[in-house]
Amino acid sequence: MERERHVPVLLQDAIRYLNVRRGGVYADATLGLAGHSTAIARQLGPEGTLIAFDRDPEAVKLARERMEALREELGPEMPAVVLHDTEFSEAEALIEPASLDGLLADFGVSSMQFDEAHRGFSFQAEGPLDMRMNPREGVTAAQVVNQFGEKQLADLIYEFGEERRSRRIARAIVRARPISTTAQLARVVSAAAPAMKSERIHPATRTFQALRIYVNQELGQIEALLKAAPALLKPGGRLVVISFHSLEDRIAKDALREGARQGIYEVLTRKPVTASAEEMDRNPRARSAKLRAAERI
């Protein structure tokens, strides 16, 4: 089963840069399938605390099950675990100031969300155009695709997908409406902007990325977390962020650079850490991952 085979991206690097210490307090802002959280919890011991966030109720349910299984395995060595069923931008309101020894954020979409067609994140399987990380609230991708004006769509695809052919794609989407499934949208985009010889990605990749980012307000969430991070970390506490595309990585790089300029952080990664060839072979989703880390001064 795909969930059971899930391997968290850059796991060993993340744990190393977090400098996980027994008895410490650590937060995983992006719980997902609990891969990183499980690795952190194994090192904390009974006096440690793990705090984790995810706005996807299905992810939180699965993570609770995994933590219960880990509790049975570790017994008295199990740390305290606090799971928050909400977006990580709420971390500042839910975590005590200057209480964290480490904060990890693995941005983007979890494997579970990509792999389950009914969530509507992937163009590789037929599913409803949803894309909401929290299916209980917010607008769906279908509402955006079918209700936005052509210029609004084009601007959104250009800004959040960095798609140079956004106007052509938006025009084709408007002409093809109503569009209700992932496969239907992928066909429309591919016909309007076929893959170029120099590109290795599917022609619909950037459009799907743009819709997902907009629907989930992902960049605003990231900015809010990184703005709150210095106040949540103890002196010597570590911030580790993993991004998967240039928009996320730019926000992370700028936040760490500005923190260093203000004397808040010592940046630990002069260049982003990327996956080894071995990890990329084992887990293709690691190919675009970039890890950046800093220590609170």
C-alpha positions in Angstrom: 0.0 0.0 0.0 1.4 3.4 -0.9 0.8 4.9 2.5 2.9 2.1 4.1 5.7 2.6 1.6 5.8 6.3 2.2 9.3 7.6 2.8 9.7 11.2 4.0 11.9 13.4 1.9 15.4 14.3 3.1 14.6 12.5 6.4 18.2 12.1 7.6 19.2 15.6 6.7 16.1 17.1 8.4 16.8 15.2 11.6 20.5 16.1 11.5 19.9 19.8 11.0 17.1 19.8 13.7 19.7 18.5 16.1 17.0 16.5 17.9 17.9 16.1 21.5 16.4 13.8 24.1 13.9 15.6 26.3 13.5 18.5 23.9 10.4 20.2 22.5 10.0 20.0 18.7 7.3 21.0 16.3 6.4 19.4 12.9 4.4 22.0 11.1 3.5 19.7 8.3 2.5 16.3 9.8 1.3 14.6 6.7 1.8 10.8 7.0 3.9 11.4 10.1 7.2 10.2 8.6 9.3 13.1 10.0 7.3 13.2 13.2 7.9 9.5 13.9 11.6 9.9 13.4 11.7 12.9 15.8 9.5 11.1 18.4 11.9 8.1 18.5 14.7 10.3 19.7 12.9 12.4 22.3 12.3 10.0 25.2 9.5 10.3 27.8 10.5 13.8 28.9 10.3 15.2 25.3 7.4 16.7 23.5 6.3 16.6 19.9 3.8 19.2 18.6 2.5 18.6 15.1 0.0 20.4 12.7 -2.0 19.4 9.7 -5.2 20.9 8.4 -6.1 17.7 6.5 -8.4 15.7 8.9 -7.6 12.5 7.1 -3.9 13.0 7.6 -4.4 13.7 11.3 -6.5 10.6 11.7 -3.8 8.4 10.1 -1.1 10.2 12.1 -2.9 9.5 15.4 -3.1 5.8 14.4 0.7 5.8 13.7 1.5 7.5 16.9 -0.6 4.9 18.8 1.4 2.2 17.1 4.6 4.0 18.0 3.4 4.2 21.6 3.0 0.5 21.7 6.4 0.0 20.3 8.3 2.5 22.5 6.3 2.0 25.7 7.7 4.2 28.5 10.1 5.8 26.0 7.3 7.5 24.2 7.3 11.3 24.4 4.3 13.5 24.8 2.6 14.1 21.5 0.2 17.0 20.8 -1.5 17.0 17.4 -3.3 20.1 16.1 -6.0 19.6 13.4 -5.4 23.1 11.9 -3.2 25.0 9.5 0.4 25.7 10.6 -0.1 29.4 10.4 -1.9 29.0 13.8 1.4 27.9 15.4 2.1 31.2 17.0 -1.3 31.1 18.8 -0.9 27.4 19.9 2.8 27.2 20.9 4.4 28.9 23.9 6.9 31.6 23.0 10.6 30.6 23.1 9.6 27.0 23.9 10.9 25.1 20.9 14.2 23.4 20.4 13.4 22.8 16.8 10.7 23.6 14.2 10.4 21.6 11.0 8.3 22.4 7.9 8.0 20.2 4.9 6.0 22.4 2.5 3.9 21.2 -0.4 1.5 18.3 -0.9 1.7 15.1 1.0 2.1 11.8 -0.8 -1.4 10.7 0.4 -3.0 13.8 -1.2 -1.3 13.2 -4.5 -2.0 9.5 -4.6 -5.7 9.6 -3.8 -7.7 10.5 -7.0 -10.7 11.8 -5.1 -8.7 14.6 -3.6 -8.2 16.1 -7.1 -4.5 17.1 -6.7 -3.1 15.0 -9.5 -3.7 15.1 -13.3 -2.4 11.5 -13.5 -5.7 10.0 -12.3 -9.3 10.9 -13.0 -10.9 12.8 -10.0 -13.0 15.7 -9.1 -11.3 19.2 -9.3 -11.0 19.8 -5.5 -7.4 20.3 -4.4 -8.3 21.5 -0.9 -6.0 20.3 1.8 -8.8 20.8 4.3 -11.9 19.5 2.4 -14.2 21.1 5.0 -13.6 24.7 4.0 -12.6 27.1 1.2 -13.2 27.2 -2.5 -12.4 24.2 -4.7 -10.3 24.2 -7.8 -13.4 23.6 -9.8 -14.9 26.8 -8.6 -11.8 28.7 -9.6 -11.6 27.1 -13.0 -15.3 27.6 -13.8 -16.0 31.0 -12.2 -12.9 33.2 -12.6 -12.6 35.5 -15.5 -10.0 34.8 -18.2 -7.6 37.6 -17.1 -7.9 36.5 -13.4 -7.2 32.9 -14.4 -4.2 33.9 -16.5 -2.7 36.1 -13.8 -3.2 33.3 -11.2 -1.5 30.7 -13.4 1.4 33.0 -14.2 1.9 34.1 -10.6 1.6 30.8 -8.8 2.6 28.4 -11.6 5.3 30.6 -13.2 3.7 29.5 -16.5 4.7 31.7 -19.4 1.9 30.5 -21.5 -0.8 31.4 -18.9 -2.9 33.6 -21.2 -3.2 30.8 -23.9 -4.1 28.3 -21.2 -6.7 30.6 -19.5 -8.3 31.3 -22.9 -8.6 27.5 -23.5 -10.0 26.9 -20.1 -12.7 29.5 -20.5 -13.7 28.1 -23.9 -13.9 24.5 -22.5 -16.0 25.3 -19.5 -17.6 23.7 -17.6 -14.6 21.6 -16.5 -15.2 19.2 -13.6 -12.4 16.6 -13.4 -8.6 16.6 -13.2 -8.2 14.6 -16.4 -10.5 17.0 -18.3 -8.5 20.0 -17.2 -5.2 18.3 -18.0 -6.4 17.6 -21.5 -7.5 21.2 -22.0 -4.1 22.6 -20.8 -2.1 20.0 -22.8 -3.9 20.9 -26.0 -3.4 24.6 -25.4 0.2 24.4 -24.4 1.9 21.2 -25.5 5.1 20.0 -23.8 8.2 21.6 -25.2 11.2 19.4 -26.2 13.4 21.0 -23.5 10.9 20.2 -20.7 10.6 17.0 -18.7 7.4 17.8 -16.9 3.8 17.3 -17.9 2.4 20.4 -19.6 -0.3 20.7 -17.0 2.1 20.6 -14.0 2.4 24.4 -13.5 -1.3 25.1 -14.0 -2.2 22.4 -11.4 0.5 23.9 -9.0 -1.0 27.4 -9.4 -4.5 26.2 -8.7 -3.4 24.2 -5.6 -1.4 27.1 -4.2 -4.3 29.5 -4.7 -7.0 27.2 -3.3 -4.9 26.5 -0.1 -3.4 30.0 0.2 -0.1 28.2 0.6 2.3 31.1 0.3 0.5 33.2 2.8 0.6 30.2 5.2 4.3 29.8 4.7 5.0 33.5 5.3 3.0 33.5 8.5 4.8 30.5 9.9 8.3 31.9 9.0 7.4 35.2 10.5 6.3 33.5 13.8 9.3 31.1 14.0 11.9 33.4 15.7 9.5 34.0 18.6 8.7 30.3 19.0 12.3 29.1 19.1 14.6 29.0 22.1 18.1 30.5 21.7 19.9 27.7 20.0 16.7 26.3 18.6 16.8 25.1 15.0 14.5 26.0 12.0 14.4 23.5 9.1 12.3 24.0 6.0 11.9 21.8 3.0 10.5 23.3 -0.2 9.5 21.9 -3.5 9.3 24.8 -6.0 10.9 28.1 -6.5 8.1 30.2 -4.9 8.4 28.3 -1.6 12.2 28.3 -1.6 12.4 32.0 -2.3 10.2 32.8 0.7 12.3 30.5 2.9 15.6 31.8 1.6 14.5 35.4 2.1 13.2 34.8 5.6 16.5 33.2 6.7 18.6 35.8 5.0 16.6 38.6 6.6 16.8 36.9 10.0 20.6 36.6 9.7 20.8 40.3 8.7 18.8 41.2 11.9 21.0 39.0 14.1 18.1 36.6 14.8 19.5 33.6 12.9 22.8 31.9 12.0 22.1 30.3 8.7 23.4 26.7 8.7 23.0 26.0 4.9 24.9 28.4 2.6 23.3 26.5 -0.2 20.2 24.4 0.0 20.6 20.7 0.8 19.3 18.4 -2.0 18.6 14.7 -2.2 21.3 12.3 -3.1 21.1 10.3 -6.4 20.2 7.3 -4.4 17.3 9.0 -2.6 16.0 10.4 -5.9 16.1 6.9 -7.4 14.2 5.5 -4.4 11.8 8.5 -4.1 11.3 10.5 -7.3 9.4 13.2 -5.4 12.7 14.1 -3.7 14.2 15.5 -6.9 12.9 19.0 -6.5 13.3 19.1 -2.7 15.5 21.8 -1.1 16.3 22.0 2.6 17.4 25.2 4.4 18.2 25.5 8.1 19.1 28.2 10.6 19.8 28.4 14.3 18.1 31.0 16.6 20.7 33.3 18.1 
